[in-house]
Amino acid sequence: MRTWTLGDRVVNRMGFGAKRLGSDPDRATEVLRRAIELGVNHIDTASFYGAFDGAANEQIRRALSPYPPDLVIATKVGPSADGLARPDQLRGLVEDNLRQLGRDHLDLVYLRQHGLRSIAEHFGALAGLREAGLIQHLGLSNVRDVHLDEAAAIAPVVAVQNRYGIGFGRVNDDLVRTTGERGLAFVPFFAIAADAREDGGVAATEAVLAVARAHRVTPAHVRLAWTLHQGAHVLAIPGTGNPEHLAENIAAADLRLTDDDLSRLG
Ligand SMILES: NC(=O)c1ccc[n+]([C@@H]2O[C@H](COP(=O)([O-])OP(=O)(O)OC[C@H]3O[C@@H](n4cnc5c(N)ncnc54)[C@H](OP(=O)(O)O)[C@@H]3O)[C@@H](O)[C@H]2O)c1
């Protein structure tokens, strides 16, 4: 399946992550417009990408507004320059995203938590903003199964975004399965960079290189194809500021891995 329904919004499973857009505005515009031309209709962003100054969001607005009607822009709130925001500060962060993106509501907002035992108060605050019409759909990022149960008792969750990839973040194996069973999207980050995390680049293990050679594609291609083979509910959001990498990443949706490839990749 090439598409997935996030709440009531149909998206192509190969999306785009805005974290690596970079500081050259013309190049960022080129990458974003090319992504739309190539069929991307799910862009993942946050106002804290860059220096907590909304740069990625504003870049998206400059390049793509007025937005195509089928475009789903997913953003995250939680992190602030002073650490994790308090529940009463989340409305201000949502409003920052609305202003930066030039929208009157946000399609999908993840609570991006860290270090919370219970997310109930934070998620409850976002559920209130959903009721108020500022947010269409809610998601969770950087969470465990217990958080998903806690949130689902408060308001509908449509997506979970955690780290995951070949040989990376496999602590989330169970969450990948549970989200699929519950009909929620699982949206992995660092699918290409893996352990290198913020440093970026492509994690090219021996197995990844071998499969890439067999299919005459690149290691990034293999890592993204593997992502999409983890379940119909798994969406890819590769981050790049390079138009050639963008085209290569989107083409990865067409790469069929064999059972042998998948067992070799682990
Ligand atoms: N929820 C969270 O806590 C969280 C955390 C991190 C990221 N995210 C989201 O997840 C998205 C993906 O994460 P990410 O961007 O940090 O990491 P990623 O997608 O795993 O990898 C990005 C790195 O891979 C390189 N790259 C991408 N395509 C390539 C290709 N075809 N060939 C060679 N190199 C390639 C990029 O460099 P180039 O720019 O040179 O292509 C960059 O260094 C982000 O954009 C963001 O939207 C969420």
PDBQT file of the ligand as one rigid body, heavy atoms in Angstrom, charges set to zero:
ROOT
HETATM    1  N1  LIG A 301      10.274  13.307  17.149  1.00  0.00    +0.000 N 
HETATM    2  C1  LIG A 301      11.545  13.508  17.306  1.00  0.00    +0.000 C 
HETATM    3  O1  LIG A 301      12.055  13.549  18.426  1.00  0.00    +0.000 OA
HETATM    4  C2  LIG A 301      12.411  13.660  16.093  1.00  0.00    +0.000 A 
HETATM    5  C3  LIG A 301      13.816  13.644  16.227  1.00  0.00    +0.000 A 
HETATM    6  C4  LIG A 301      14.566  13.766  15.072  1.00  0.00    +0.000 A 
HETATM    7  C5  LIG A 301      13.971  13.904  13.831  1.00  0.00    +0.000 A 
HETATM    8  N2  LIG A 301      12.612  13.936  13.731  1.00  0.00    +0.000 N 
HETATM    9  C6  LIG A 301      11.927  14.047  12.414  1.00  0.00    +0.000 C 
HETATM   10  O2  LIG A 301      12.337  12.960  11.624  1.00  0.00    +0.000 OA
HETATM   11  C7  LIG A 301      12.877  13.404  10.390  1.00  0.00    +0.000 C 
HETATM   12  C8  LIG A 301      13.985  12.460   9.977  1.00  0.00    +0.000 C 
HETATM   13  O3  LIG A 301      15.062  12.558  10.884  1.00  0.00    +0.000 OA
HETATM   14  P1  LIG A 301      16.455  13.216  10.473  1.00  0.00    +0.000 P 
HETATM   15  O4  LIG A 301      16.254  14.127   9.322  1.00  0.00    +0.000 OA
HETATM   16  O5  LIG A 301      17.054  13.796  11.709  1.00  0.00    +0.000 OA
HETATM   17  O6  LIG A 301      17.325  11.940  10.110  1.00  0.00    +0.000 OA
HETATM   18  P2  LIG A 301      17.275  10.871   8.891  1.00  0.00    +0.000 P 
HETATM   19  O7  LIG A 301      16.124  11.105   8.013  1.00  0.00    +0.000 OA
HETATM   20  O8  LIG A 301      17.502   9.545   9.476  1.00  0.00    +0.000 OA
HETATM   21  O9  LIG A 301      18.632  11.200   8.141  1.00  0.00    +0.000 OA
HETATM   22  C9  LIG A 301      18.948  12.453   7.691  1.00  0.00    +0.000 C 
HETATM   23  C10 LIG A 301      20.411  12.419   7.257  1.00  0.00    +0.000 C 
HETATM   24  O10 LIG A 301      20.542  11.570   6.131  1.00  0.00    +0.000 OA
HETATM   25  C11 LIG A 301      21.081  12.300   5.043  1.00  0.00    +0.000 C 
HETATM   26  N3  LIG A 301      20.390  11.822   3.848  1.00  0.00    +0.000 N 
HETATM   27  C12 LIG A 301      19.044  11.845   3.618  1.00  0.00    +0.000 A 
HETATM   28  N4  LIG A 301      18.780  11.256   2.434  1.00  0.00    +0.000 NA
HETATM   29  C13 LIG A 301      19.974  10.847   1.934  1.00  0.00    +0.000 A 
HETATM   30  C14 LIG A 301      20.351  10.185   0.731  1.00  0.00    +0.000 A 
HETATM   31  N5  LIG A 301      19.444   9.808  -0.169  1.00  0.00    +0.000 N 
HETATM   32  N6  LIG A 301      21.670   9.930   0.525  1.00  0.00    +0.000 NA
HETATM   33  C15 LIG A 301      22.589  10.306   1.424  1.00  0.00    +0.000 A 
HETATM   34  N7  LIG A 301      22.297  10.934   2.585  1.00  0.00    +0.000 NA
HETATM   35  C16 LIG A 301      21.002  11.212   2.827  1.00  0.00    +0.000 A 
HETATM   36  C17 LIG A 301      20.813  13.752   5.329  1.00  0.00    +0.000 C 
HETATM   37  O11 LIG A 301      21.809  14.566   4.773  1.00  0.00    +0.000 OA
HETATM   38  P3  LIG A 301      21.518  15.501   3.475  1.00  0.00    +0.000 P 
HETATM   39  O12 LIG A 301      20.769  16.684   3.970  1.00  0.00    +0.000 OA
HETATM   40  O13 LIG A 301      22.895  15.802   2.980  1.00  0.00    +0.000 OA
HETATM   41  O14 LIG A 301      20.726  14.673   2.508  1.00  0.00    +0.000 OA
HETATM   42  C18 LIG A 301      20.921  13.778   6.857  1.00  0.00    +0.000 C 
HETATM   43  O15 LIG A 301      22.259  13.889   7.272  1.00  0.00    +0.000 OA
HETATM   44  C19 LIG A 301      13.353  14.833  10.686  1.00  0.00    +0.000 C 
HETATM   45  O16 LIG A 301      13.527  15.595   9.502  1.00  0.00    +0.000 OA
HETATM   46  C20 LIG A 301      12.268  15.301  11.607  1.00  0.00    +0.000 C 
HETATM   47  O17 LIG A 301      11.146  15.746  10.844  1.00  0.00    +0.000 OA
HETATM   48  C21 LIG A 301      11.835  13.798  14.830  1.00  0.00    +0.000 A 
ENDROOT
TORSDOF 0
